[in-house]
Amino acid sequence: MRRISIGLAALVVAAAGYVLPGVGSAGRETVVIASASCTSGYVRASLTWGVKCLRAGESCKVGNAEYHPYGFTCPATGHLKRYVAPPAKTTTTLNPGLTDHITMPGTTTTIPLLGGTSATTPTTTPSSPALPSASLPAITTAAATTTTVATSCPTGSYLNVNGACIQGPTASPTVPSGATAQCKDGTYSFSQNRSGTCSGHGGVATWL
């Protein structure tokens, strides 16, 4: 009769939703009666292997992701630690119902996209930099020098090798203007080149 009374007392405790005493004191997951709540400092978790009261540092199933929704993770050490979920990734999906080309103003370049669509982006052509205006120096053109070559000379003169008419040797009591040499026959030469001076007049007597 006494055993029946003890069994009935256990059932009453379970129905009331109390935590089984002594479980979890050694760092293991605390087993909870389904209808019970966890004490302060614990997080109540409904896992596939039962309802547990979780707290950092308790033993856990390594790598099991069921702890994540309750703010815990179970690393290789086999003891619970706080879990921070990574930021959600943002994925942009092109609407297949849109036109195959996105047109922007200006010169455009078509870029193929996934799914056979393509996007068009503007292409900018760099312009040549403006050159600073500056006054250019004036260009002076030298006047052409024209040399007239004689084809015939007047009487008493001759055409020298430079194409100029030169007065022939002349007899004079005084040295005439422009004379360059006195010939041995007493005449004066107006030759502008020493070669051939006083030729036919005995040669040069004196250079003037």
C-alpha positions in Angstrom: 0.0 0.0 0.0 2.9 2.3 0.8 4.5 1.7 -2.7 1.2 2.6 -4.4 1.2 5.9 -2.4 4.8 6.8 -3.5 3.9 6.1 -7.2 0.9 8.3 -7.0 3.0 11.1 -5.5 5.4 10.9 -8.4 2.6 11.1 -10.9 1.2 14.2 -9.1 4.6 15.9 -9.3 5.0 15.1 -13.1 1.5 16.4 -13.7 2.3 19.6 -11.9 5.3 20.2 -14.3 8.2 20.3 -11.9 11.8 19.8 -12.9 13.2 16.5 -11.7 15.6 17.3 -8.9 19.3 16.6 -9.2 19.4 16.4 -13.1 21.7 19.0 -14.7 23.8 19.6 -11.6 26.8 17.9 -13.2 26.8 20.3 -16.3 24.5 18.1 -18.4 21.3 19.3 -20.1 18.5 19.7 -17.6 15.5 17.5 -18.5 12.2 19.2 -18.0 8.7 17.8 -17.7 6.8 18.9 -20.8 4.4 21.3 -19.0 7.1 22.8 -16.7 9.1 26.1 -17.1 12.8 26.5 -16.5 14.3 28.4 -13.6 16.0 31.8 -13.9 19.1 31.7 -16.1 17.9 28.8 -18.3 16.2 28.9 -21.7 13.4 26.3 -22.3 14.0 24.5 -25.6 11.8 21.9 -27.3 14.3 19.7 -29.0 13.7 16.5 -31.0 15.1 14.4 -28.1 13.0 16.2 -25.5 12.3 19.4 -23.7 15.5 20.9 -22.2 16.5 23.8 -20.1 19.6 25.3 -21.7 22.4 27.4 -20.3 25.9 28.2 -21.5 28.5 25.7 -20.3 26.2 22.7 -20.2 27.0 19.5 -22.1 25.4 19.3 -25.6 25.3 17.5 -28.9 28.3 18.8 -30.9 27.3 20.5 -34.2 23.5 20.1 -33.7 21.8 23.2 -35.2 18.6 22.7 -33.1 20.2 24.9 -30.4 20.5 27.9 -32.7 16.8 29.1 -32.5 17.3 29.3 -28.7 20.5 31.4 -28.9 23.0 28.6 -28.3 25.5 26.6 -30.3 27.4 23.4 -29.5 31.1 23.6 -30.6 33.7 20.9 -30.7 34.2 21.4 -26.9 30.8 19.8 -26.3 29.6 22.6 -24.1 26.9 25.2 -25.0 27.9 28.7 -25.8 26.0 31.7 -27.0 25.1 31.7 -30.7 24.9 34.8 -32.9 23.2 34.2 -36.2 25.1 35.5 -39.3 23.5 38.4 -41.2 21.0 37.4 -43.9 22.3 37.5 -47.5 20.4 39.8 -49.9 19.7 38.2 -53.3 18.5 40.3 -56.2 16.6 38.4 -58.8 15.9 39.9 -62.2 12.3 39.8 -63.3 12.2 37.6 -66.4 9.1 39.6 -67.6 11.2 42.7 -68.0 12.5 43.8 -71.4 15.7 42.1 -72.6 17.5 45.5 -72.6 17.9 48.3 -70.1 18.5 51.5 -72.1 20.3 54.5 -70.6 20.9 57.8 -72.3 24.1 58.4 -74.3 26.3 55.9 -76.2 25.5 52.5 -74.8 27.2 49.1 -74.5 25.1 45.9 -74.3 26.2 43.5 -71.5 24.6 39.9 -71.6 22.9 38.9 -68.4 21.8 35.5 -67.0 18.8 34.0 -68.6 19.5 35.5 -72.1 18.7 39.1 -71.0 21.1 41.9 -71.4 21.8 45.3 -69.8 23.0 48.4 -71.6 25.3 50.8 -69.9 26.5 54.2 -71.2 30.0 54.4 -72.6 31.8 57.8 -72.2 34.3 58.8 -74.8 37.0 61.0 -73.3 37.2 64.4 -75.0 40.5 66.0 -76.0 41.6 68.6 -73.5 41.4 72.2 -74.8 44.8 73.6 -75.6 45.5 77.0 -74.1 45.3 79.8 -76.5 48.6 81.5 -77.1 49.9 84.1 -79.6 52.2 82.4 -82.0 55.3 84.5 -83.0 55.1 86.1 -86.4 57.0 84.3 -89.1 59.1 86.7 -91.1 59.9 85.7 -94.7 63.1 87.0 -96.0 62.9 88.6 -99.4 64.5 86.5 -102.2 67.8 87.8 -103.5 67.9 87.9 -107.2 71.4 87.9 -108.9 71.4 89.1 -112.5 74.0 87.3 -114.7 75.1 89.3 -117.7 75.2 87.5 -121.0 77.2 90.2 -122.9 79.2 93.2 -121.8 79.8 96.6 -123.3 82.9 97.5 -125.3 86.0 97.8 -123.1 84.8 95.3 -120.5 84.7 91.5 -120.2 82.6 88.8 -118.6 84.4 87.2 -115.6 83.9 83.7 -114.2 81.2 85.0 -111.8 79.1 86.3 -114.8 79.8 90.0 -114.0 81.0 92.6 -116.5 84.4 93.9 -115.5 86.2 96.8 -117.0 89.3 95.7 -119.0 92.9 96.8 -118.2 93.1 100.6 -118.8 96.1 102.9 -119.2 96.0 105.9 -116.9 98.5 108.4 -115.6 96.9 107.9 -112.1 95.4 105.0 -110.3 91.8 104.8 -111.5 89.0 104.1 -109.0 88.3 100.4 -108.6 91.7 99.2 -110.0 92.9 96.1 -108.2 96.4 95.6 -109.8 98.9 97.4 -112.1 100.1 95.3 -114.9 103.7 95.1 -116.1 102.8 97.0 -119.3 101.6 99.9 -117.1 97.9 99.4 -117.4 95.5 99.0 -114.5 93.4 95.9 -114.0 90.0 95.8 -112.4 89.9 92.0 -112.0 88.0 90.6 -109.0 89.8 87.3 -109.1 93.6 87.0 -108.9 93.6 84.1 -111.3 94.1 85.5 -114.8 94.7 89.1 -113.7 96.7 91.1 -116.2 96.6 88.1 -118.6 97.9 89.4 -122.0 99.4 92.5 -120.3 102.7 90.9 -119.1 101.3 89.7 -115.7 100.8 91.6 -112.5 103.4 94.1 -111.5 101.7 95.4 -108.3 98.6 94.4 -106.4 96.7 97.5 -105.3 
